[in-house]
Amino acid sequence: MVEIKKEPQPQAGTATVKSLESLRSRIDALDEELLALIERRLALSASAATVKEKDATAPLRLRPRREAEILDRLVDHASAAPETLVRRVWRELMAFGLHAQGPIELLIHAPGRNTTVTEHTRARFGSAAAITQVPDVEQCLHAARTREAVAIVELHPLSNWWVELGSEAALRIFDTIGDETGDILALAIGRVSEQDVPPSPLYPIIGMGSLELRRGKGENIRALAAAGHLRLCLSQGTAR
Ligand SMILES: O=C(O)C(=O)C[C@]1(C(=O)O)C=C[C@@H](O)C=C1
């Protein structure tokens, strides 16, 4: 018979209780410091509203490129903190910072995969913004054009709602909502200016010929959806 060795159990003596108490009081002190830092960060973020345009058709206060830069830098600097923790915590901090500048709406049109898209939208945009389900895709995009709102629209290889975005200067696809396997479920669209969109990936709307041409030149580009001769693509640039 194989004998299973028991791990030594910690003694519930005074020394252990004392060290747990002292650990907890150090954690409490640290939490107070963290809270004070979070409140200072929120105040700084809130004051960014004063330097952003307030016109209803001006670019959104949301700045995806800046957010991506912050996340990438912190993930890079983290040593013991797991990437998921860093991303989650800072996504929430930035979401509440943005909310302190003024409310932003998240409008979802995803009739096929509503629950999953909503869940992943929350993870991507944090819990500060209100989420509304919009049954009509045009209504969803119209809100993104005219309100402080981001449209999250489900994507299928044969959906064609994106065609009209090809001729619009103000509205841009700036991110994807994906699941755990990396499959793209929906796209995030908003009034984000060209310089505020993360440099990669980009979502060009181009003809089939241009897609082939760009691929031929070594660009890492693929079609996400097709409508007639047009293709909505995801481009990760050209490898150097
Ligand atoms: O840098 C900005 O433009 C901010 O508004 C600050 C901040 C942040 O909290 O760091 C908040 C929201 C933006 O989407 C990006 C960053």
The ligand as an SDF file (V2000), in Angstrom:
LIG
                    3D

 16 16  0  0  0  0  0  0  0  0999 V2000
   -6.2030   60.5510  -22.2280 O   0  0  0  0  0  0  0  0  0  0  0  0
   -7.3970   60.8850  -22.3410 C   0  0  0  0  0  0  0  0  0  0  0  0
   -7.8370   61.4100  -23.3690 O   0  0  0  0  0  0  0  0  0  0  0  0
   -8.3220   60.6490  -21.2320 C   0  0  0  0  0  0  0  0  0  0  0  0
   -9.4680   61.0420  -21.3290 O   0  0  0  0  0  0  0  0  0  0  0  0
   -7.9100   59.8490  -20.0470 C   0  0  0  0  0  0  0  0  0  0  0  0
   -8.2710   58.3580  -20.1830 C   0  0  0  0  0  0  0  0  0  0  0  0
   -7.6470   57.6580  -18.9300 C   0  0  0  0  0  0  0  0  0  0  0  0
   -8.3680   57.4780  -17.9690 O   0  0  0  0  0  0  0  0  0  0  0  0
   -6.4420   57.3680  -18.9670 O   0  0  0  0  0  0  0  0  0  0  0  0
   -9.7470   58.1820  -20.1540 C   0  0  0  0  0  0  0  0  0  0  0  0
  -10.4690   57.9350  -21.2830 C   0  0  0  0  0  0  0  0  0  0  0  0
   -9.8770   57.8590  -22.6170 C   0  0  0  0  0  0  0  0  0  0  0  0
  -10.5360   56.9320  -23.4270 O   0  0  0  0  0  0  0  0  0  0  0  0
   -8.4220   57.6280  -22.5600 C   0  0  0  0  0  0  0  0  0  0  0  0
   -7.6920   57.8090  -21.4220 C   0  0  0  0  0  0  0  0  0  0  0  0
  1  2  2  0
  2  3  1  0
  2  4  1  0
  4  5  2  0
  4  6  1  0
  6  7  1  0
  7  8  1  0
  7 11  1  0
  7 16  1  0
  8  9  2  0
  8 10  1  0
 11 12  2  0
 12 13  1  0
 13 14  1  0
 13 15  1  0
 15 16  2  0
M  END
$$$$
